[in-house]
Amino acid sequence: MIRKLIPILIFVSGLIFGLLVAIITDHYHKKQKSKAAYYMAANYYEEGRYDLSAALLNQSIAIYSKDYGPFYLLGDIYKRKGNAKLALQMYKMALKGMENENKKMLLDRQNLKKRIRELETIRQD
């Protein structure tokens, strides 16, 4: 009886392993595509092409929304364009995304908090 179950157990464990590999691989590829869009957006930002940069950042977020970088840079774009409300929203989303990151993100978190305070002060005036 047990001998008959062994091939079935091997088959089922193979299916489970295959599904896990597929899930991990899909997650990895989404993250890489998102990063590629983010890096292209950062280059366009440096060139002053803010609308193109914002479009790529929105694509990056649509692909993989767990990275804080696209939200941070979108906040910079909106701030530069004078849209304090959207900049504040993006900075807060970036800060939320950083909450699970490690300590080397501390400086970025401090800078974001400073920018949020600045924009909240402007909005209250």
TITIDO-384676 format. One line per 3 residues: their letters; for each residue x, z, y of N, C-alpha, C, O. Coordinates in nm, 2 decimals. Example, Ala and Ser with C-alpha at 12.3 -4.5 7.8 and 13.67 -1.06 7.14 Angstrom:
<recs>
AS> 1.32,0.78,-0.57,1.23,0.78,-0.45,1.32,0.78,-0.33,1.42,0.85,-0.33 ~ 1.28,0.71,-0.22,1.37,0.71,-0.11,1.29,0.79,0.00,1.34,0.80,0.11
</recs>
This chain:
<recs>
MIR> 0.08,0.00,-0.12,0.00,0.00,0.00,0.09,0.00,0.13,0.06,-0.08,0.22 ~ 0.19,0.09,0.13,0.27,0.10,0.25,0.35,-0.03,0.26,0.38,-0.08,0.38 ~ 0.39,-0.09,0.15,0.47,-0.22,0.16,0.39,-0.33,0.23,0.44,-0.42,0.29
KLI> 0.26,-0.33,0.21,0.17,-0.43,0.27,0.16,-0.40,0.42,0.13,-0.50,0.50 ~ 0.17,-0.28,0.47,0.16,-0.25,0.61,0.29,-0.28,0.69,0.28,-0.30,0.81 ~ 0.40,-0.28,0.62,0.53,-0.30,0.69,0.53,-0.43,0.77,0.56,-0.43,0.89
PIL> 0.49,-0.55,0.71,0.49,-0.67,0.79,0.40,-0.67,0.91,0.42,-0.72,1.01 ~ 0.28,-0.60,0.89,0.19,-0.59,1.00,0.24,-0.50,1.11,0.23,-0.54,1.23 ~ 0.31,-0.39,1.07,0.37,-0.31,1.18,0.48,-0.38,1.25,0.50,-0.36,1.37
IFV> 0.56,-0.46,1.18,0.67,-0.53,1.24,0.61,-0.63,1.34,0.66,-0.65,1.45 ~ 0.50,-0.70,1.30,0.44,-0.80,1.38,0.38,-0.74,1.51,0.40,-0.79,1.62 ~ 0.31,-0.63,1.49,0.25,-0.56,1.61,0.36,-0.50,1.70,0.35,-0.52,1.82
SGL> 0.47,-0.45,1.65,0.58,-0.40,1.73,0.65,-0.51,1.80,0.69,-0.50,1.92 ~ 0.66,-0.63,1.74,0.71,-0.75,1.81,0.62,-0.79,1.92,0.67,-0.83,2.03 ~ 0.49,-0.79,1.90,0.40,-0.83,2.01,0.41,-0.73,2.13,0.42,-0.77,2.24
IFG> 0.42,-0.60,2.10,0.43,-0.50,2.21,0.56,-0.52,2.28,0.56,-0.52,2.41 ~ 0.67,-0.54,2.21,0.80,-0.57,2.27,0.79,-0.69,2.36,0.85,-0.69,2.47 ~ 0.74,-0.80,2.31,0.72,-0.92,2.38,0.64,-0.91,2.51,0.68,-0.96,2.62
LLV> 0.54,-0.83,2.51,0.46,-0.81,2.62,0.53,-0.72,2.73,0.53,-0.75,2.85 ~ 0.61,-0.63,2.68,0.69,-0.55,2.78,0.80,-0.63,2.84,0.82,-0.62,2.97 ~ 0.86,-0.72,2.77,0.96,-0.81,2.83,0.90,-0.90,2.93,0.95,-0.92,3.04
AII> 0.78,-0.95,2.90,0.71,-1.04,2.99,0.67,-0.97,3.12,0.69,-1.03,3.23 ~ 0.63,-0.85,3.11,0.59,-0.77,3.23,0.71,-0.74,3.31,0.70,-0.76,3.44 ~ 0.82,-0.70,3.25,0.94,-0.67,3.33,1.00,-0.79,3.39,1.04,-0.79,3.51
TDH> 1.00,-0.90,3.32,1.05,-1.03,3.37,0.97,-1.08,3.49,1.02,-1.12,3.59 ~ 0.84,-1.07,3.48,0.75,-1.11,3.59,0.77,-1.03,3.71,0.78,-1.08,3.82 ~ 0.78,-0.90,3.70,0.81,-0.81,3.81,0.94,-0.84,3.88,0.95,-0.85,4.00
YHK> 1.04,-0.87,3.80,1.17,-0.90,3.85,1.17,-1.03,3.93,1.22,-1.04,4.04 ~ 1.10,-1.13,3.88,1.10,-1.26,3.94,1.02,-1.26,4.07,1.05,-1.32,4.17 ~ 0.91,-1.18,4.08,0.83,-1.16,4.20,0.92,-1.09,4.31,0.92,-1.13,4.42
KQK> 0.99,-0.99,4.26,1.08,-0.92,4.36,1.18,-1.01,4.42,1.21,-1.01,4.53 ~ 1.24,-1.10,4.33,1.35,-1.19,4.38,1.29,-1.30,4.47,1.35,-1.33,4.57 ~ 1.17,-1.35,4.44,1.11,-1.45,4.53,1.08,-1.38,4.66,1.10,-1.45,4.77
SKA> 1.03,-1.26,4.66,1.00,-1.19,4.78,1.13,-1.17,4.87,1.12,-1.19,4.99 ~ 1.23,-1.13,4.80,1.36,-1.11,4.87,1.41,-1.24,4.93,1.46,-1.24,5.05 ~ 1.40,-1.35,4.86,1.44,-1.48,4.91,1.37,-1.51,5.04,1.43,-1.56,5.14
AYY> 1.24,-1.49,5.04,1.16,-1.52,5.16,1.20,-1.43,5.27,1.20,-1.47,5.39 ~ 1.22,-1.30,5.24,1.27,-1.20,5.34,1.40,-1.25,5.41,1.41,-1.24,5.53 ~ 1.50,-1.29,5.33,1.63,-1.32,5.38,1.62,-1.45,5.47,1.68,-1.46,5.57
MAA> 1.53,-1.54,5.43,1.51,-1.66,5.51,1.44,-1.62,5.64,1.48,-1.67,5.75 ~ 1.35,-1.53,5.64,1.28,-1.48,5.76,1.38,-1.41,5.85,1.37,-1.43,5.97 ~ 1.47,-1.33,5.79,1.57,-1.26,5.87,1.65,-1.36,5.95,1.69,-1.34,6.06
NYY> 1.69,-1.47,5.88,1.77,-1.57,5.95,1.70,-1.64,6.06,1.75,-1.66,6.17 ~ 1.57,-1.67,6.04,1.49,-1.73,6.15,1.47,-1.63,6.26,1.47,-1.67,6.38 ~ 1.46,-1.50,6.23,1.44,-1.40,6.33,1.57,-1.40,6.42,1.56,-1.39,6.54
EEG> 1.68,-1.40,6.36,1.81,-1.40,6.43,1.82,-1.52,6.52,1.88,-1.52,6.63 ~ 1.76,-1.64,6.48,1.76,-1.76,6.56,1.65,-1.76,6.67,1.65,-1.85,6.75 ~ 1.57,-1.65,6.67,1.46,-1.65,6.77,1.34,-1.72,6.73,1.25,-1.75,6.82
RYD> 1.33,-1.77,6.61,1.21,-1.84,6.56,1.11,-1.74,6.50,1.10,-1.74,6.37 ~ 1.05,-1.67,6.58,0.97,-1.55,6.54,0.84,-1.59,6.46,0.81,-1.52,6.37 ~ 0.78,-1.70,6.50,0.65,-1.74,6.43,0.68,-1.78,6.29,0.61,-1.74,6.19
LSA> 0.79,-1.86,6.27,0.83,-1.90,6.13,0.88,-1.78,6.05,0.84,-1.77,5.93 ~ 0.95,-1.69,6.12,0.99,-1.57,6.05,0.87,-1.48,6.00,0.87,-1.44,5.89 ~ 0.78,-1.47,6.09,0.66,-1.39,6.06,0.58,-1.45,5.94,0.53,-1.38,5.85
ALL> 0.57,-1.59,5.94,0.50,-1.65,5.83,0.57,-1.63,5.70,0.51,-1.60,5.60 ~ 0.70,-1.63,5.70,0.78,-1.61,5.57,0.77,-1.46,5.53,0.76,-1.43,5.41 ~ 0.77,-1.37,5.63,0.75,-1.23,5.60,0.62,-1.20,5.53,0.60,-1.12,5.44
NQS> 0.51,-1.27,5.59,0.38,-1.25,5.52,0.38,-1.30,5.38,0.31,-1.25,5.30 ~ 0.45,-1.41,5.36,0.46,-1.46,5.22,0.53,-1.36,5.13,0.49,-1.34,5.02 ~ 0.64,-1.31,5.18,0.72,-1.21,5.11,0.63,-1.09,5.07,0.63,-1.04,4.96
IAI> 0.55,-1.04,5.16,0.46,-0.93,5.14,0.35,-0.97,5.03,0.31,-0.89,4.95 ~ 0.30,-1.09,5.04,0.20,-1.14,4.95,0.25,-1.15,4.81,0.18,-1.12,4.71 ~ 0.38,-1.18,4.79,0.44,-1.19,4.66,0.47,-1.05,4.60,0.44,-1.02,4.49
YSK> 0.53,-0.96,4.69,0.57,-0.83,4.64,0.56,-0.74,4.76,0.65,-0.74,4.85 ~ 0.46,-0.65,4.76,0.44,-0.57,4.88,0.50,-0.43,4.88,0.47,-0.35,4.96 ~ 0.59,-0.40,4.78,0.64,-0.27,4.77,0.77,-0.25,4.85,0.82,-0.14,4.87
DYG> 0.84,-0.36,4.90,0.96,-0.35,4.98,0.92,-0.32,5.12,0.82,-0.37,5.17 ~ 1.00,-0.23,5.18,0.96,-0.19,5.32,1.02,-0.29,5.42,0.97,-0.30,5.54 ~ 1.12,-0.37,5.39,1.19,-0.46,5.48,1.10,-0.56,5.55,1.11,-0.57,5.68
PFY> 1.02,-0.63,5.48,0.93,-0.73,5.55,0.84,-0.66,5.66,0.82,-0.72,5.76 ~ 0.79,-0.54,5.63,0.70,-0.47,5.72,0.79,-0.43,5.85,0.74,-0.44,5.96 ~ 0.91,-0.38,5.82,1.00,-0.34,5.93,1.03,-0.46,6.02,1.01,-0.44,6.14
LLG> 1.06,-0.57,5.97,1.10,-0.68,6.05,0.98,-0.74,6.12,0.98,-0.79,6.23 ~ 0.86,-0.74,6.05,0.74,-0.78,6.12,0.71,-0.69,6.24,0.66,-0.74,6.35 ~ 0.73,-0.56,6.22,0.72,-0.47,6.33,0.81,-0.51,6.45,0.76,-0.50,6.57
DIY> 0.93,-0.54,6.42,1.02,-0.59,6.53,0.97,-0.71,6.60,0.98,-0.73,6.72 ~ 0.92,-0.81,6.52,0.86,-0.93,6.58,0.75,-0.90,6.67,0.74,-0.95,6.78 ~ 0.65,-0.82,6.62,0.53,-0.79,6.70,0.57,-0.71,6.83,0.52,-0.73,6.93
KRK> 0.67,-0.62,6.81,0.72,-0.55,6.93,0.78,-0.64,7.03,0.75,-0.63,7.15 ~ 0.86,-0.73,6.99,0.93,-0.83,7.07,0.83,-0.92,7.14,0.85,-0.96,7.26 ~ 0.72,-0.95,7.07,0.62,-1.04,7.13,0.51,-0.96,7.22,0.42,-1.02,7.27
GNA> 0.53,-0.83,7.22,0.45,-0.75,7.31,0.32,-0.70,7.25,0.23,-0.65,7.31 ~ 0.31,-0.71,7.11,0.19,-0.66,7.04,0.22,-0.52,6.98,0.25,-0.51,6.86 ~ 0.20,-0.42,7.07,0.24,-0.28,7.03,0.15,-0.23,6.91,0.20,-0.16,6.82
KLA> 0.02,-0.27,6.91,-0.07,-0.23,6.81,-0.03,-0.28,6.67,-0.02,-0.20,6.57 ~ 0.00,-0.41,6.66,0.05,-0.46,6.53,0.19,-0.41,6.49,0.22,-0.38,6.37 ~ 0.28,-0.39,6.59,0.41,-0.34,6.56,0.40,-0.20,6.51,0.47,-0.17,6.41
LQM> 0.32,-0.12,6.57,0.30,0.02,6.52,0.25,0.02,6.38,0.29,0.10,6.29 ~ 0.15,-0.07,6.35,0.09,-0.07,6.21,0.20,-0.11,6.11,0.21,-0.05,6.00 ~ 0.28,-0.21,6.14,0.39,-0.26,6.05,0.49,-0.15,6.03,0.54,-0.13,5.92
YKM> 0.53,-0.08,6.14,0.63,0.02,6.13,0.58,0.14,6.04,0.66,0.19,5.96 ~ 0.45,0.17,6.05,0.40,0.28,5.97,0.39,0.24,5.82,0.41,0.32,5.74 ~ 0.36,0.11,5.80,0.36,0.06,5.66,0.50,0.06,5.60,0.52,0.09,5.49
ALK> 0.60,0.02,5.69,0.74,0.03,5.64,0.78,0.17,5.61,0.85,0.20,5.51 ~ 0.74,0.26,5.69,0.78,0.40,5.67,0.71,0.45,5.54,0.78,0.53,5.47 ~ 0.59,0.41,5.52,0.52,0.45,5.40,0.60,0.40,5.27,0.61,0.47,5.17
GME> 0.64,0.27,5.29,0.72,0.21,5.18,0.85,0.28,5.15,0.90,0.27,5.04 ~ 0.91,0.34,5.25,1.04,0.41,5.24,1.02,0.55,5.17,1.12,0.60,5.12 ~ 0.91,0.60,5.17,0.89,0.74,5.12,0.95,0.76,4.98,0.99,0.87,4.94
NEN> 0.95,0.65,4.90,1.00,0.67,4.76,1.14,0.62,4.75,1.19,0.62,4.64 ~ 1.20,0.58,4.86,1.34,0.53,4.85,1.43,0.65,4.85,1.39,0.76,4.88 ~ 1.56,0.62,4.83,1.66,0.73,4.82,1.72,0.76,4.96,1.67,0.71,5.06
KKM> 1.81,0.85,4.96,1.86,0.91,5.09,1.93,0.81,5.18,1.94,0.83,5.30 ~ 1.98,0.70,5.12,2.06,0.61,5.21,1.96,0.53,5.30,2.01,0.46,5.39 ~ 1.83,0.55,5.28,1.73,0.49,5.37,1.70,0.59,5.49,1.62,0.55,5.58
LLD> 1.77,0.70,5.49,1.74,0.80,5.59,1.75,0.75,5.74,1.67,0.77,5.82 ~ 1.86,0.67,5.77,1.88,0.62,5.90,1.77,0.52,5.94,1.72,0.53,6.05 ~ 1.73,0.44,5.85,1.62,0.34,5.87,1.49,0.42,5.90,1.41,0.39,5.99
RQN> 1.47,0.53,5.82,1.35,0.61,5.84,1.35,0.67,5.98,1.25,0.68,6.05 ~ 1.46,0.72,6.02,1.47,0.79,6.15,1.45,0.69,6.27,1.38,0.72,6.36 ~ 1.51,0.57,6.25,1.49,0.46,6.35,1.34,0.42,6.36,1.29,0.40,6.47
LKK> 1.27,0.41,6.25,1.13,0.37,6.25,1.05,0.48,6.31,0.96,0.45,6.39 ~ 1.08,0.61,6.28,1.00,0.72,6.34,1.02,0.71,6.50,0.92,0.74,6.57 ~ 1.14,0.68,6.54,1.17,0.67,6.69,1.08,0.56,6.75,1.02,0.58,6.85
RIR> 1.08,0.44,6.68,1.00,0.33,6.73,0.85,0.36,6.73,0.78,0.32,6.83 ~ 0.81,0.43,6.63,0.66,0.46,6.63,0.63,0.56,6.74,0.53,0.54,6.81 ~ 0.71,0.66,6.77,0.69,0.75,6.88,0.69,0.67,7.01,0.60,0.70,7.10
ELE> 0.78,0.58,7.03,0.79,0.50,7.15,0.66,0.42,7.17,0.60,0.42,7.28 ~ 0.61,0.36,7.07,0.49,0.28,7.08,0.37,0.36,7.10,0.28,0.32,7.17 ~ 0.36,0.47,7.03,0.25,0.56,7.05,0.24,0.61,7.19,0.13,0.63,7.25
TIR> 0.36,0.64,7.25,0.36,0.69,7.39,0.32,0.58,7.48,0.24,0.60,7.58 ~ 0.36,0.45,7.46,0.31,0.34,7.54,0.16,0.32,7.53,0.10,0.30,7.63 ~ 0.11,0.33,7.41,-0.04,0.31,7.39,-0.12,0.42,7.46,-0.23,0.39,7.51
QD> -0.06,0.54,7.48,-0.14,0.64,7.54,-0.14,0.63,7.69,-0.22,0.69,7.76 ~ -0.05,0.56,7.75,-0.04,0.54,7.89,-0.15,0.46,7.95,-0.16,0.43,8.07
</recs>
